[in-house]
């Protein structure tokens, strides 16, 4: 959540949850964990349909590099749990944004599924 003038507001959206392997996973929690990796501070985590798990999370980021997915998966496993590990990482030139400047999650998801 955000704290403005000492007031905490919950910024996580109720719809930002996927069910992977029968477990509810907060994409906000996964994203917060992924963003603790220095190279992945701009990362957006989106949910996609997955044949094996029902749904899976995918990291969308401008960062590239071998091993980043493995590092992010390890961090998410430690912070959120093994069932929440992102299935893959998509490197893009720029994160799509809304007019507000916030990440456009729908556009990020469309990049992943196309």
TORPASE-154818 format. One record per residue: residue number from 0; residue in one letter; x, y, z of N, C-alpha, C in turn. Coordinates in steps of 0.02 Angstrom, whole numbers, plus 50000, padded with zeros to 5 digits. Layout:
residues N
site i->NUM; aa->A; n_east->X; n_north->Y; n_up->Z; ca_east->X; ca_north->Y; ca_up->Z; c_east->X; c_north->Y; c_up->Z $
...
END
This chain:
residues 114
site i->0; aa->X; n_east->50041; n_north->49940; n_up->50000; ca_east->50000; ca_north->50000; ca_up->50000; c_east->50042; c_north->50062; c_up->50000 $
site i->1; aa->X; n_east->50011; n_north->50119; n_up->49992; ca_east->50045; ca_north->50182; ca_up->49993; c_east->50027; c_north->50218; c_up->50057 $
site i->2; aa->X; n_east->50075; n_north->50258; n_up->50082; ca_east->50061; ca_north->50299; ca_up->50141; c_east->50066; c_north->50372; c_up->50119 $
site i->3; aa->X; n_east->50010; n_north->50409; n_up->50125; ca_east->50009; ca_north->50479; ca_up->50107; c_east->49983; c_north->50517; c_up->50168 $
site i->4; aa->X; n_east->50022; n_north->50564; n_up->50193; ca_east->50003; ca_north->50603; ca_up->50253; c_east->49983; c_north->50557; c_up->50310 $
site i->5; aa->X; n_east->50019; n_north->50502; n_up->50318; ca_east->50007; ca_north->50457; ca_up->50374; c_east->49947; c_north->50411; c_up->50365 $
site i->6; aa->X; n_east->49914; n_north->50415; n_up->50308; ca_east->49856; ca_north->50372; ca_up->50295; c_east->49876; c_north->50317; c_up->50247 $
site i->7; aa->X; n_east->49864; n_north->50255; n_up->50267; ca_east->49881; ca_north->50198; ca_up->50224; c_east->49823; c_north->50183; c_up->50179 $
site i->8; aa->X; n_east->49836; n_north->50179; n_up->50115; ca_east->49784; ca_north->50158; ca_up->50068; c_east->49806; c_north->50093; c_up->50035 $
site i->9; aa->X; n_east->49760; n_north->50048; n_up->50027; ca_east->49777; ca_north->49984; ca_up->49995; c_east->49775; c_north->49994; c_up->49920 $
site i->10; aa->X; n_east->49832; n_north->49983; n_up->49889; ca_east->49836; ca_north->49995; ca_up->49817; c_east->49830; c_north->49930; c_up->49777 $
site i->11; aa->X; n_east->49834; n_north->49873; n_up->49811; ca_east->49827; ca_north->49810; ca_up->49776; c_east->49755; c_north->49801; c_up->49753 $
site i->12; aa->X; n_east->49747; n_north->49773; n_up->49694; ca_east->49680; ca_north->49762; ca_up->49668; c_east->49659; c_north->49690; c_up->49680 $
site i->13; aa->X; n_east->49595; n_north->49682; n_up->49698; ca_east->49570; ca_north->49615; ca_up->49713; c_east->49575; c_north->49569; c_up->49653 $
site i->14; aa->X; n_east->49572; n_north->49599; n_up->49592; ca_east->49575; ca_north->49557; ca_up->49533; c_east->49646; c_north->49537; c_up->49515 $
site i->15; aa->X; n_east->49695; n_north->49561; n_up->49553; ca_east->49764; ca_north->49547; ca_up->49536; c_east->49788; c_north->49483; c_up->49570 $
site i->16; aa->X; n_east->49745; n_north->49431; n_up->49566; ca_east->49759; ca_north->49366; ca_up->49596; c_east->49750; c_north->49314; c_up->49541 $
site i->17; aa->X; n_east->49795; n_north->49265; n_up->49540; ca_east->49787; ca_north->49208; ca_up->49494; c_east->49781; c_north->49145; c_up->49537 $
site i->18; aa->X; n_east->49756; n_north->49092; n_up->49507; ca_east->49754; ca_north->49027; ca_up->49540; c_east->49801; c_north->48982; c_up->49502 $
site i->19; aa->X; n_east->49855; n_north->48962; n_up->49535; ca_east->49906; ca_north->48921; ca_up->49504; c_east->49913; c_north->48856; c_up->49543 $
site i->20; aa->X; n_east->49900; n_north->48800; n_up->49511; ca_east->49903; ca_north->48736; ca_up->49545; c_east->49856; c_north->48733; c_up->49604 $
site i->21; aa->X; n_east->49798; n_north->48768; n_up->49598; ca_east->49749; ca_north->48766; ca_up->49652; c_east->49762; c_north->48815; c_up->49708 $
site i->22; aa->X; n_east->49814; n_north->48855; n_up->49703; ca_east->49832; ca_north->48902; ca_up->49756; c_east->49821; c_north->48974; c_up->49732 $
site i->23; aa->X; n_east->49788; n_north->49014; n_up->49773; ca_east->49780; ca_north->49085; ca_up->49756; c_east->49847; c_north->49121; c_up->49765 $
site i->24; aa->X; n_east->49867; n_north->49158; n_up->49714; ca_east->49931; ca_north->49194; ca_up->49717; c_east->49918; c_north->49267; c_up->49702 $
site i->25; aa->X; n_east->49941; n_north->49311; n_up->49747; ca_east->49937; ca_north->49382; ca_up->49737; c_east->49993; c_north->49405; c_up->49691 $
site i->26; aa->X; n_east->49974; n_north->49430; n_up->49632; ca_east->50025; ca_north->49454; ca_up->49586; c_east->50061; c_north->49515; c_up->49614 $
site i->27; aa->X; n_east->50026; n_north->49553; n_up->49657; ca_east->50058; ca_north->49611; ca_up->49689; c_east->50116; c_north->49588; c_up->49733 $
site i->28; aa->X; n_east->50104; n_north->49534; n_up->49771; ca_east->50158; ca_north->49508; ca_up->49815; c_east->50216; c_north->49481; c_up->49774 $
site i->29; aa->X; n_east->50200; n_north->49446; n_up->49719; ca_east->50253; ca_north->49420; ca_up->49676; c_east->50293; c_north->49479; c_up->49646 $
site i->30; aa->X; n_east->50257; n_north->49530; n_up->49622; ca_east->50289; ca_north->49588; ca_up->49592; c_east->50334; c_north->49624; c_up->49643 $
site i->31; aa->X; n_east->50308; n_north->49633; n_up->49704; ca_east->50349; ca_north->49665; ca_up->49756; c_east->50414; c_north->49627; c_up->49768 $
site i->32; aa->X; n_east->50409; n_north->49560; n_up->49770; ca_east->50469; ca_north->49519; ca_up->49781; c_east->50517; c_north->49524; c_up->49721 $
site i->33; aa->X; n_east->50489; n_north->49521; n_up->49660; ca_east->50531; ca_north->49525; ca_up->49600; c_east->50568; c_north->49592; c_up->49599 $
site i->34; aa->X; n_east->50534; n_north->49645; n_up->49618; ca_east->50564; ca_north->49712; ca_up->49615; c_east->50619; c_north->49723; c_up->49666 $
site i->35; aa->X; n_east->50628; n_north->49677; n_up->49714; ca_east->50685; ca_north->49683; ca_up->49759; c_east->50750; c_north->49663; c_up->49725 $
site i->36; aa->X; n_east->50745; n_north->49631; n_up->49667; ca_east->50805; ca_north->49616; ca_up->49627; c_east->50823; c_north->49680; c_up->49590 $
site i->37; aa->X; n_east->50886; n_north->49703; n_up->49600; ca_east->50904; ca_north->49770; ca_up->49577; c_east->50890; c_north->49781; c_up->49503 $
site i->38; aa->X; n_east->50903; n_north->49731; n_up->49461; ca_east->50893; ca_north->49739; ca_up->49389; c_east->50819; c_north->49739; c_up->49370 $
site i->39; aa->X; n_east->50777; n_north->49719; n_up->49417; ca_east->50706; ca_north->49710; ca_up->49400; c_east->50661; c_north->49760; c_up->49435 $
site i->40; aa->X; n_east->50687; n_north->49819; n_up->49451; ca_east->50647; ca_north->49868; ca_up->49487; c_east->50589; c_north->49894; c_up->49446 $
site i->41; aa->X; n_east->50592; n_north->49888; n_up->49379; ca_east->50537; ca_north->49912; ca_up->49336; c_east->50488; c_north->49856; c_up->49319 $
site i->42; aa->X; n_east->50500; n_north->49796; n_up->49346; ca_east->50462; ca_north->49737; ca_up->49324; c_east->50387; c_north->49744; c_up->49339 $
site i->43; aa->X; n_east->50348; n_north->49717; n_up->49292; ca_east->50276; ca_north->49709; ca_up->49302; c_east->50262; c_north->49635; c_up->49298 $
site i->44; aa->X; n_east->50223; n_north->49609; n_up->49345; ca_east->50207; ca_north->49537; ca_up->49344; c_east->50134; c_north->49529; c_up->49325 $
site i->45; aa->X; n_east->50123; n_north->49489; n_up->49274; ca_east->50055; ca_north->49478; ca_up->49249; c_east->50039; c_north->49404; c_up->49250 $
site i->46; aa->X; n_east->49974; n_north->49389; n_up->49253; ca_east->49952; ca_north->49319; ca_up->49252; c_east->49932; c_north->49299; c_up->49182 $
site i->47; aa->X; n_east->49949; n_north->49238; n_up->49164; ca_east->49929; ca_north->49211; ca_up->49099; c_east->49903; c_north->49140; c_up->49109 $
site i->48; aa->X; n_east->49863; n_north->49117; n_up->49061; ca_east->49840; ca_north->49048; ca_up->49064; c_east->49899; c_north->49001; c_up->49054 $
site i->49; aa->X; n_east->49897; n_north->48946; n_up->49089; ca_east->49952; ca_north->48898; ca_up->49086; c_east->49922; c_north->48828; c_up->49084 $
site i->50; aa->X; n_east->49943; n_north->48789; n_up->49034; ca_east->49915; ca_north->48721; ca_up->49026; c_east->49925; c_north->48678; c_up->49088 $
site i->51; aa->X; n_east->49984; n_north->48683; n_up->49118; ca_east->50000; ca_north->48639; ca_up->49173; c_east->49970; c_north->48662; c_up->49239 $
site i->52; aa->X; n_east->49973; n_north->48727; n_up->49252; ca_east->49955; ca_north->48752; ca_up->49319; c_east->49888; c_north->48788; c_up->49321 $
site i->53; aa->X; n_east->49856; n_north->48798; n_up->49263; ca_east->49794; ca_north->48837; ca_up->49261; c_east->49810; c_north->48909; c_up->49244 $
site i->54; aa->X; n_east->49849; n_north->48941; n_up->49288; ca_east->49875; ca_north->49008; ca_up->49275; c_east->49946; c_north->49011; c_up->49301 $
site i->55; aa->X; n_east->49985; n_north->49055; n_up->49272; ca_east->50054; ca_north->49064; ca_up->49294; c_east->50071; c_north->49139; c_up->49290 $
site i->56; aa->X; n_east->50122; n_north->49159; n_up->49327; ca_east->50143; ca_north->49229; ca_up->49324; c_east->50203; c_north->49235; c_up->49278 $
site i->57; aa->X; n_east->50206; n_north->49292; n_up->49244; ca_east->50261; ca_north->49308; ca_up->49199; c_east->50287; c_north->49377; c_up->49216 $
site i->58; aa->X; n_east->50353; n_north->49384; n_up->49216; ca_east->50385; ca_north->49449; ca_up->49229; c_east->50394; c_north->49485; c_up->49162 $
site i->59; aa->X; n_east->50371; n_north->49547; n_up->49159; ca_east->50384; ca_north->49590; ca_up->49101; c_east->50432; c_north->49645; c_up->49125 $
site i->60; aa->X; n_east->50489; n_north->49653; n_up->49091; ca_east->50540; ca_north->49699; ca_up->49114; c_east->50582; c_north->49724; c_up->49055 $
site i->61; aa->X; n_east->50615; n_north->49780; n_up->49065; ca_east->50661; ca_north->49805; ca_up->49015; c_east->50730; c_north->49774; c_up->49024 $
site i->62; aa->X; n_east->50740; n_north->49739; n_up->49079; ca_east->50804; ca_north->49708; ca_up->49092; c_east->50810; c_north->49641; c_up->49055 $
site i->63; aa->X; n_east->50870; n_north->49626; n_up->49033; ca_east->50881; ca_north->49561; ca_up->49002; c_east->50943; c_north->49531; c_up->49034 $
site i->64; aa->X; n_east->50953; n_north->49468; n_up->49023; ca_east->51014; ca_north->49438; ca_up->49050; c_east->51002; c_north->49368; c_up->49075 $
site i->65; aa->X; n_east->51050; n_north->49326; n_up->49062; ca_east->51045; ca_north->49257; ca_up->49085; c_east->51044; c_north->49257; c_up->49161 $
site i->66; aa->X; n_east->51004; n_north->49214; n_up->49188; ca_east->51003; ca_north->49205; ca_up->49260; c_east->50954; c_north->49250; c_up->49296 $
site i->67; aa->X; n_east->50927; n_north->49302; n_up->49263; ca_east->50881; ca_north->49346; ca_up->49298; c_east->50817; c_north->49310; c_up->49319 $
site i->68; aa->X; n_east->50791; n_north->49267; n_up->49276; ca_east->50731; ca_north->49230; ca_up->49294; c_east->50745; c_north->49185; c_up->49354 $
site i->69; aa->X; n_east->50802; n_north->49151; n_up->49354; ca_east->50820; ca_north->49106; ca_up->49409; c_east->50825; c_north->49145; c_up->49475 $
site i->70; aa->X; n_east->50856; n_north->49204; n_up->49472; ca_east->50862; ca_north->49246; ca_up->49532; c_east->50793; c_north->49267; c_up->49556 $
site i->71; aa->X; n_east->50752; n_north->49290; n_up->49510; ca_east->50684; ca_north->49313; ca_up->49528; c_east->50644; c_north->49255; c_up->49557 $
site i->72; aa->X; n_east->50650; n_north->49196; n_up->49527; ca_east->50613; ca_north->49138; ca_up->49552; c_east->50634; c_north->49121; c_up->49623 $
site i->73; aa->X; n_east->50699; n_north->49125; n_up->49636; ca_east->50724; ca_north->49109; ca_up->49704; c_east->50699; c_north->49160; c_up->49755 $
site i->74; aa->X; n_east->50698; n_north->49223; n_up->49736; ca_east->50673; ca_north->49275; ca_up->49782; c_east->50599; c_north->49265; c_up->49796 $
site i->75; aa->X; n_east->50560; n_north->49252; n_up->49742; ca_east->50488; ca_north->49242; ca_up->49751; c_east->50475; c_north->49180; c_up->49794 $
site i->76; aa->X; n_east->50514; n_north->49127; n_up->49782; ca_east->50504; ca_north->49067; ca_up->49823; c_east->50516; c_north->49082; c_up->49897 $
site i->77; aa->X; n_east->50567; n_north->49121; n_up->49911; ca_east->50583; ca_north->49138; ca_up->49981; c_east->50531; c_north->49184; c_up->50012 $
site i->78; aa->X; n_east->50506; n_north->49233; n_up->49973; ca_east->50462; ca_north->49284; ca_up->49999; c_east->50388; c_north->49263; c_up->49999 $
site i->79; aa->X; n_east->50367; n_north->49228; n_up->49946; ca_east->50296; ca_north->49213; ca_up->49937; c_east->50282; c_north->49138; c_up->49941 $
site i->80; aa->X; n_east->50326; n_north->49098; n_up->49914; ca_east->50317; ca_north->49026; ca_up->49916; c_east->50334; c_north->48995; c_up->49848 $
site i->81; aa->X; n_east->50349; n_north->48930; n_up->49848; ca_east->50371; ca_north->48898; ca_up->49786; c_east->50318; c_north->48897; c_up->49731 $
site i->82; aa->X; n_east->50255; n_north->48893; n_up->49751; ca_east->50200; ca_north->48891; ca_up->49703; c_east->50192; c_north->48957; c_up->49666 $
site i->83; aa->X; n_east->50222; n_north->49010; n_up->49691; ca_east->50213; ca_north->49077; ca_up->49661; c_east->50268; c_north->49095; c_up->49612 $
site i->84; aa->X; n_east->50317; n_north->49051; n_up->49602; ca_east->50374; ca_north->49068; ca_up->49559; c_east->50350; c_north->49085; c_up->49488 $
site i->85; aa->X; n_east->50375; n_north->49141; n_up->49460; ca_east->50357; ca_north->49158; ca_up->49391; c_east->50381; c_north->49104; c_up->49342 $
site i->86; aa->X; n_east->50340; n_north->49093; n_up->49290; ca_east->50357; ca_north->49041; ca_up->49242; c_east->50408; c_north->49064; c_up->49191 $
site i->87; aa->X; n_east->50406; n_north->49129; n_up->49175; ca_east->50455; ca_north->49154; ca_up->49127; c_east->50463; c_north->49229; c_up->49133 $
site i->88; aa->X; n_east->50511; n_north->49255; n_up->49096; ca_east->50527; ca_north->49325; ca_up->49097; c_east->50528; c_north->49349; c_up->49024 $
site i->89; aa->X; n_east->50492; n_north->49403; n_up->49011; ca_east->50489; ca_north->49433; ca_up->48944; c_east->50524; c_north->49500; c_up->48947 $
site i->90; aa->X; n_east->50575; n_north->49509; n_up->48904; ca_east->50611; ca_north->49573; ca_up->48901; c_east->50580; c_north->49615; c_up->48845 $
site i->91; aa->X; n_east->50562; n_north->49677; n_up->48863; ca_east->50532; ca_north->49723; ca_up->48815; c_east->50575; c_north->49787; c_up->48813 $
site i->92; aa->X; n_east->50566; n_north->49825; n_up->48759; ca_east->50605; ca_north->49888; ca_up->48753; c_east->50581; c_north->49939; c_up->48803 $
site i->93; aa->X; n_east->50515; n_north->49940; n_up->48815; ca_east->50487; ca_north->49988; ca_up->48863; c_east->50424; c_north->49958; c_up->48893 $
site i->94; aa->X; n_east->50413; n_north->49971; n_up->48957; ca_east->50352; ca_north->49948; ca_up->48991; c_east->50295; c_north->49993; c_up->48968 $
site i->95; aa->X; n_east->50241; n_north->49965; n_up->48942; ca_east->50183; ca_north->50007; ca_up->48923; c_east->50155; c_north->50042; c_up->48985 $
site i->96; aa->X; n_east->50137; n_north->50105; n_up->48978; ca_east->50111; ca_north->50142; ca_up->49035; c_east->50043; c_north->50173; c_up->49019 $
site i->97; aa->X; n_east->50006; n_north->50186; n_up->49072; ca_east->49943; ca_north->50222; ca_up->49068; c_east->49958; c_north->50297; c_up->49067 $
site i->98; aa->X; n_east->49909; n_north->50339; n_up->49050; ca_east->49920; ca_north->50412; ca_up->49052; c_east->49945; c_north->50436; c_up->49121 $
site i->99; aa->X; n_east->49926; n_north->50400; n_up->49173; ca_east->49948; ca_north->50418; ca_up->49241; c_east->50022; c_north->50404; c_up->49253 $
site i->100; aa->X; n_east->50053; n_north->50366; n_up->49206; ca_east->50123; ca_north->50348; ca_up->49215; c_east->50131; c_north->50280; c_up->49247 $
site i->101; aa->X; n_east->50077; n_north->50252; n_up->49273; ca_east->50080; ca_north->50185; ca_up->49302; c_east->50083; c_north->50132; c_up->49247 $
site i->102; aa->X; n_east->50110; n_north->50073; n_up->49263; ca_east->50114; ca_north->50020; ca_up->49212; c_east->50044; c_north->50001; c_up->49187 $
site i->103; aa->X; n_east->50039; n_north->49990; n_up->49123; ca_east->49976; ca_north->49967; ca_up->49093; c_east->49979; c_north->49890; c_up->49094 $
site i->104; aa->X; n_east->49948; n_north->49861; n_up->49145; ca_east->49953; ca_north->49789; ca_up->49155; c_east->49919; c_north->49750; c_up->49099 $
site i->105; aa->X; n_east->49863; n_north->49777; n_up->49074; ca_east->49829; ca_north->49742; ca_up->49020; c_east->49873; c_north->49740; c_up->48957 $
site i->106; aa->X; n_east->49906; n_north->49796; n_up->48942; ca_east->49951; ca_north->49797; ca_up->48884; c_east->50011; c_north->49751; c_up->48895 $
site i->107; aa->X; n_east->50037; n_north->49748; n_up->48956; ca_east->50092; ca_north->49703; ca_up->48972; c_east->50071; c_north->49631; c_up->48960 $
site i->108; aa->X; n_east->50011; n_north->49614; n_up->48982; ca_east->49986; ca_north->49546; ca_up->48975; c_east->49978; c_north->49529; c_up->48901 $
site i->109; aa->X; n_east->49954; n_north->49577; n_up->48862; ca_east->49945; ca_north->49565; ca_up->48790; c_east->50013; c_north->49552; c_up->48756 $
site i->110; aa->X; n_east->50066; n_north->49584; n_up->48780; ca_east->50133; ca_north->49572; ca_up->48753; c_east->50153; c_north->49499; c_up->48766 $
site i->111; aa->X; n_east->50134; n_north->49474; n_up->48824; ca_east->50154; ca_north->49407; ca_up->48844; c_east->50116; c_north->49354; c_up->48805 $
site i->112; aa->X; n_east->50051; n_north->49364; n_up->48795; ca_east->50010; ca_north->49311; ca_up->48765; c_east->50009; c_north->49311; c_up->48690 $
site i->113; aa->X; n_east->50033; n_north->49364; n_up->48658; ca_east->50030; ca_north->49364; ca_up->48585; c_east->50082; c_north->49319; c_up->48553 $
END
